[in-house]
Amino acid sequence: MLFRPANLLRSAAVCIVAFLFIVLSTSLPYAEPTHPLVLKEKQDDWIPEDLQRNPNIIIVLSEAFWDPTKIQGLRFSRDPIPTFHALQEKYTNGTMLSPQFGGGTANVELEVLTGNSMRFLNSGEIAYEKMIHHPIDSLASILGRQGYTTTAINPFDNWYANSLNVYRRFGFSRVIPIEFFNPNEYVGPYMGDHAVAKRIIEESKRSDGPDLIFTNTMENHYHYWSDKFKSNSIQVKGPISDEALAIVETLAQGIHGSDAMLQELVKYFGQLKEPTIVVFFGDHLPHLETDYYVYRESQYIQGTDDPNFLDKMYRTPLLIWNNYLPANKEIVHFSPSFLSPYLLNLAKLKGSAYTDFLYKLSQKIPVIPPKPYYEAMGINEADLSEYEQRQQAIFAEREDAGEYADEFTGRLMSEATQPFIIGYGEPTIESVTPESINVSEGFVADWMKTMTLIVRGGRFGIGSILFADGKPLPTVWQTETSLSASLPKDMYEQPRGGLELQVRVVDSQDHVLAQSRNHWLPLTGNIQ
């Protein structure tokens, strides 16, 4: 059912030529020999005053981003990630050894944002749900104390993995969850990466000072069956089953969207006269069906006993681009918990005692694998004991935190100077059509069961619902500045002077995230 048949109307000569081309190019990872980045990456006319500003730091955790051209024997009709490959040639890149495979994004976020390591926690748990019950110092709070506007963008339910509360406790000043995205921004079953890039750029424009913007993405999230997207524009050939090829094609389509997002960001920030660092990485390898189906089918691994299983299945690609630093390509390999200390050092920003400790440790032990790999990778467990003790102190309640507690906890919220904003704050109602409803006898026809209200204002998204006298109305999103809603006849036939209208942003668990001020809709005429 996943087989993509050849076009039977092709001439035999064309088929033979195509066959010979495939045979002769089996050593190529894809058909195109080069993939130039078709954009001016950055300006080169910086003046000293421009460079005195602290850099924007944009961190993109790209869902399941990985390079499938690493699978020997597969041939791609074109490079699925040309931007990433082109930037690799000039900018710092490498890998991070993820603590996760196929899922568990929040645990990777934890490492990246706080410097704490899943190696000292139960790998089967979501640390956001189990561990983050009080303020935890993070890259957001560290930079927030230095005048940064700190924003987290999450194109998924705000309640999932307790992310909204966690971002608040990490010190972010604004969180934009999926409830504030638009319903026409989906690509397949998930929110598209372009919608995330759009909001990164918007938030950068919103603030006058430097920004820290952290985001995860969803477009390339599992599953990878052939019907996920409207169409797959990259064809894959190779000595594996049609079903496995279809899965790889869908993966290629998903990461192609991720690569397009990277290009969009580089294009925008490359022309921005603000020093900017963009970090782009995959959180874990994609789950290509049960028992590593595609990985085994393609001989990428022999199985879980593959001697290179950890490197092959847990190392994710990392790129660190900037628009202002002198050319200095570096190849890096480290654990995600060392990314924030690395960035602070790169940007010449003040860290905390903890990040300073982690940076120094990363120079000695850049990669922390699971314990069974310590000996093979030359790691002395005793060299990680202080790291583990500090982390235990951070996660403990303050009164039980031990000797390291004061360094990381109690002071955080008292030093916060920015308000916490969900989405775009309070939505507004600027006007409602009709401006009033005449309920005189005969004015409203008996056959009319509902009346359509048009609300103008904003900023409206997926979660925006119009309420009348506290009751939700069937609401249709039209644009970021307009909604339509059906007002049932029985609500304006009752003897009353008018209706209180309000737009609320409601999530899938009926939590209200934001709400507008009330808008009075008069009911005029003779009310019986």
N, C-alpha and C positions, 0 to 999 in steps of 0.2 A: 504493500500500500504506500510505501515511501519511495518506490522506484521512480526515477525520473527518466522516461524513455527518450531515446534519441529521435530526432526528427526524421521520420521515414521518407520524407520527400527529398532529402539531400541526395545529391548525386553520388555515385560510387566513388568517383575521383576525389571529391571533397572528403568523404569518409576516410579514404586511404591516406590522404595527406594529413588529416587530423590525427589518425592513428599513429603515423610515423612521427609526427611532432611530439605526441605524448611519450612514445617509446624513447625518443632521443632526449627528452627533457626530464627523465625520471629523477635526475640528480638535483633538479631545481626545486626550491621550496614553493615557487609560484612562477607564473608565466612571464611577468614583466621583469626585465633585467634591472631597472632602477625605478625609484619612487621619489622624485624630487618634491619637496614641500613647496607648493605653489602659493607662496605668500612671502612678504617681507617680514622676517621674523621679529626684528626689533630695530629701533632707531639707534644711531651711533653718535648723535650730536648732543650728548649730555653735557651740562655745565655743572660746576661744583655745587651750585645752589640746589639743583635737582637731586643730587646724590646725598645731600645732607638729611633728607627725609628717611625715616625708617621704612623698610620695604613692606609692601603688602605681601602677605603669605597666603596663598591659595592652595588648599590641600584637597585633592580629589581621590577619594577611595572608590575606585571603579569596580563595580560588582563583577566578580568572577573574570576579571580581565586577565587574559593569558594569551600566549602566542602559539596558536595551533600549528603554525608552519614548522614548529620544532618536531612534529611527528614525521619521521622519515617515510618516504614513499607516497605521501599525499601531495597532490598537485592542485594548486588553487588558481582559478582563472585570473585572479588579480590579488595583489597583496591586501589582506583584510585590514591591516593597520599601517598604512604607508606613513602617516604623520609620526607615529611612535618610532618607527624604524628610521626615518630621516633624522629625527631629533636625537636619537641614540648616537648618531655619528658625530655629534658636536657637543652634546651636553652630558653632564653627570648622569649616569644610569647604572643599573645593576639589578640586584634582587633583594628581597626580604624573605626570611624564612618564616612563613606564616604559622601560627599555632593551630590553624584550622584547615580542613579540606571540605570543599563543597557546600559550606554553610558556616554559620556562627560569626557573621560579620561584626556583630557588636563586640565580640571579644578582641577582634583586631583593632577596632576603634579604641577600645580601652587602652591597648598597648600604645597606639600612636599618640593619643591625646594626653595620657597621664604618665607614660613611662613605666607603668607597672606591667608585670609580666604574667601571662597565663601559665608559664612554666611552674609557678609556685601555687597555682590554684587548680581546682578540679576542672579538667578539660571538658568534661561532659556538661558543665553548667554554663549558663549565660551570666557572666559576672555583673552586667548591668542590673540584673534582677536580684542577684544574691548579695552583692557587695556594696553597692553605692547607695547608702542610706543617709549620708551626711556630706557636707562640702568636701570635695577632693581637689587638690591643686592640679591644674592641667595647663596645657599650652594656652588655653583660653584665658584662664585667670591670671597667668603669668604676664601675658601680653596686655590683658585688660588693665592691669596695674601700670602699664607703661603708655597708656593713652590709645590703645588700639580699640577699634570697634570690632566686636567678636560675634560672628554669625555662624550658626549651624543650619544647613539646608538638608532636609530629610524627605525625599519623595516617597514616603511610605507612612502608614498610620502612626500618629504621634505616640500612641500608647504601646506600640510593639516594642518589646524589650525594655519597657519603661523609659524610652529614650528621651521624652520631653523632660521628665524630672531629672534624668541624669545630666542632660545638657545644662539645665539650670544649676545643678550642683557642681558642674565643672566650671561654671563662671561665664558661660556665653551670655551675651546681652540680648540676642535675638535668635529665635528658632523658627524656621519656616518649614512646617511639615506639609504633607500632601494635601491636607484639607484646604490649603491656600493656593494650590495649583489649579490649573484649568482642566475641565473634562476633555477638551480637544487636544490635550498635550500627551495623550497616551500613544505609545508605539508598541503595538501588540498588547499583551495583558498588563503591562507596567508603564509607569511614567517614563517618558522619553528623556534621553540624556540632553537633548537640546534645551528642554524646559529647565533643566538644572543649570546649564551654562547661561541661559538667559537671566536667571536669578542671581548667579554669581556676579555677572556684569552689572546688573541693576544695583546690587548691594554695594559694589565697589563705587559706583557713581553716587550713591546716597550719602556717603560719609566724606568729610573733608580731610580727615586724618588717615593714618594707615589702617588697613583692614587685616584681620585674620578671618578667613572664610573657610570653613570645613564643610565638606559635603560627601555623602555617599550617593550612589546611583542605583538604578533598578532595571534599566532597559535590558541588560544582558543577564538578568536573573534566570535561574532554572525555571521552566523546563526548556528543552531544546528540540522538541518535536517539529516536524516540517511545517505544521500549520500555525506556528507561533506568530509569525509576521505575515503581512499581506503577500509578500514574495521575498525570495532570497536572491540577491543580485550577484552572489559569488558562487560559482560552481566548483565542486571538489571532486577529484578523481583519485582512485587508488585501489589497492588490492584488499579492500574490506567490503563487508556486506552493504547493500543498498541502504538498509536501515541505519547503519553506523554512518555512512556518508551523509545521509539526510540530517543527522544530528550535528555533524561537523559543519555542514553548510549553514544551519541555523545559528550555531555558535559563531561562525564567521560573520554572519549578518549582524548579530548582536554586538560583537566587539568592533565591527566597522562603525556602528553608531557611536561607540565609546571613543574611537579614534577621531571621528568627526567632531565630537565635543572638545577633545584636546586641541584640534586644529582651530576651532572657534575661539578658545581661550587664548591660545598663543597669538592668533591674529589680533585680537582686541588688546591684550596687554602688551604685545609687541609694539603697538603704536601709542601706548599710553605713556605720558611723561611722568610716571610715578615708578620708582624702583619696585619691582615685583618678582617674587619667586613663585613658581607653579610646581607643585609636587603632584605627580600622577602615578598611581600604583594599583595593582590588583590585590584584593583582600585574601583571596584563596583561589585555587584552581576550580574550574567548573565541574559540577557533578554530571558526568556523562553516563548516567544510568547505573543500575545496580551492579555491584561487584566490579566497578571500574570498567564497565563494558567496552566503551570505545577505546579506552587506553590499552586494554588487553587485546582487543580485536585488531588494533593497528600495530601491535607489537611495540608500543611506546614503553610499556612495562611488561614483564613476564608474569607479574602477580605481586602480592604483598611481600614476597620473599625476594623481590628484585634487589640486588645489592645497592642500587642507587635510588631506592624507593623514596627516601626522605627528600633528596635533592630534586628528583623528578616531579614529585607530587605535592611538595609544600613550598617550593621557591616561586615567588610571584614577581613579575616585572616591576621595576621602579624607574621613574624618570624624574629628574630635578632640573627644570628649565628656569632661566631668569632672563630679564630684559636689560640688565645694567652691569653685571659683573664682567670682568675680563674673561676671555675664553680660558677655561680650565676644566677640561673634561676629566672626570674622575670615575673610576669603576668601583662601586661600593657593594658590599654584601653585609647586611646586618639584620638583627631582629627588629620587628616593628617598634618595640619599646625603646629603641635607641634613635628613632627618627626625629622626635622633637628635640632632644639634645643636639643632634647633628644640625638641624635647621637653625636653632638659636645661635650656634657657633658660626654657621655659614653667614647668617644675617647680621652677625656682630651685635646681638641683642643680649641683654642681661637675663640670665636664667634664674633658677632657684638653687639652693644648696643641693637639692635632690637631683636636678638636671645636670648640675656641675659634676656631681658624683657619678651619674650615669654616663656622661660623656667620657670621663676618665676611664671608667670601667670598660666602655665600648672599644677603647683603644687597645685593651688587653684581650677582651673576649667579645668580639663583635657579634657573634651568632650564638644564641643559647638554644640548643636543641632539646628534645625530650631526654630525660636522664639516661635511658639505655644507650644513648649516643655519646655521652660525656667522654668515655675513655677513648673511643675511636677518634674524637675530634680534639683530644688533648686538653680537656677541661677538668680542672680540679674543683670538685664541688665546694670545697672550703672557700674558694675565691668568690663564690656567689652567696655566701652566708650573710654578709652584711646587707646585700641587696634584698634578700628575702626578709631579713629582720626589719629593714626600713619599710618594706611593702606591708608587712603584717601590722606595723604601727600605723600606717596610713589608713588601712581598712578598718582598724579597731575603733570602737567608740572612744571619744576623747579621754574619758576617765581611765580607760584601760590601755591607752595607746603606748605607754612606755616612754623610753628616753627620747624618741624621735618625734613625739606627737606635736610639740609646739611649733616645730619647723614647718609642718604641713597643714594643720587643720584649723583650730579655732579662729585664727586671724582672718581667714579668707573672706567670709561674708562681710565682716566689719570694714574691710578694705574695698569692697565693691562700690564703685561710684556710678555704675550705669544701671538703668532700669532693665527689667527682664520683659521683653516684648515677644508675644507669640504671633507669628505670621506678620501681618502688616498693621497690627494693632486694631483699633476700633473701626469696624466698617461704618460707612456713612450712608444715609438716605438723603439725597439732595432734592428729589422730587418723586411724586407718584402720579401715574395716569390711570384712571381719571383722578382729578384733584379732589373730587367729592362724589358721592353717590346719591342721586335723587331717588328716594324710595317711595315717592308718591304713587298712589294707586294707578296702575296702568303704565307707569314709566318703565318698569322692568317687566318684560314679557313673562307670562306664566311658564313658558317652555324653557326659559333660561335657568339652568340648574346652578351655573357658576358665572362669575364675572372675572375677566382677566385683568389683573393689575400689572402695570409695568413700573418697576422700581429702577430709578437711576441714581447712581452714587458710586460706591466702590470701597475698597477693592474686593471684588467678589471672586470666589473660587468654588471648588467642588463642594466644600462644606457649607456654603452660604444658603440659608433657608429663611424664607419670609414667615414671620409669625404674626398672627392677628389676635389680639387680646390673649396672648400667651399660647395660642394653638398653632402648630405648624401647618403651613399650607403647602400643597403640591407645588414645588418650585422648579423652574427650568432656568439653568444658567444660559445666558445669551452672550455676554461679553464680560470683561473684567469690570465694566461700569454699568451693566444692566442685568436685571433679572425679570422674569415673568412668573406670575403665580396665579393659581385659580382660587378665587374666594367663593366658597359655597353660599348659595342664596340664603340659607337659613341664618347665616351670620349677619347679614345686613337687613333682614326682615324683622329682627327683634327690635323692640322699642328702646332705642338708645341714641345718643347724640353723635356717636362716631366710633371708630375703631382705633385702638393703639397698634400701630405697625412697628415691627422691629426685625432687623436682619440679625440672625445669629449664625455663627460658624460652629457647626456641630459635627463631631466625628462619628465613626461607625459604631461606637459604643454609647452614643447619645450624650457625650460630654460636651458642654458648651465651652469653646475655646476663646471666643470673643463675641461681642454683641454691640449693635449700634444703639444710639439714643432712640427713644420712642418718637415716632412720627404720627401725628393725629390725622386720620382720614375722616372728614365730616360726613355724616349721613343727613341729608336734607329732605324736605318735603313732609307730607302728612304721614306720621307713623301711627298706624292703628293699634 
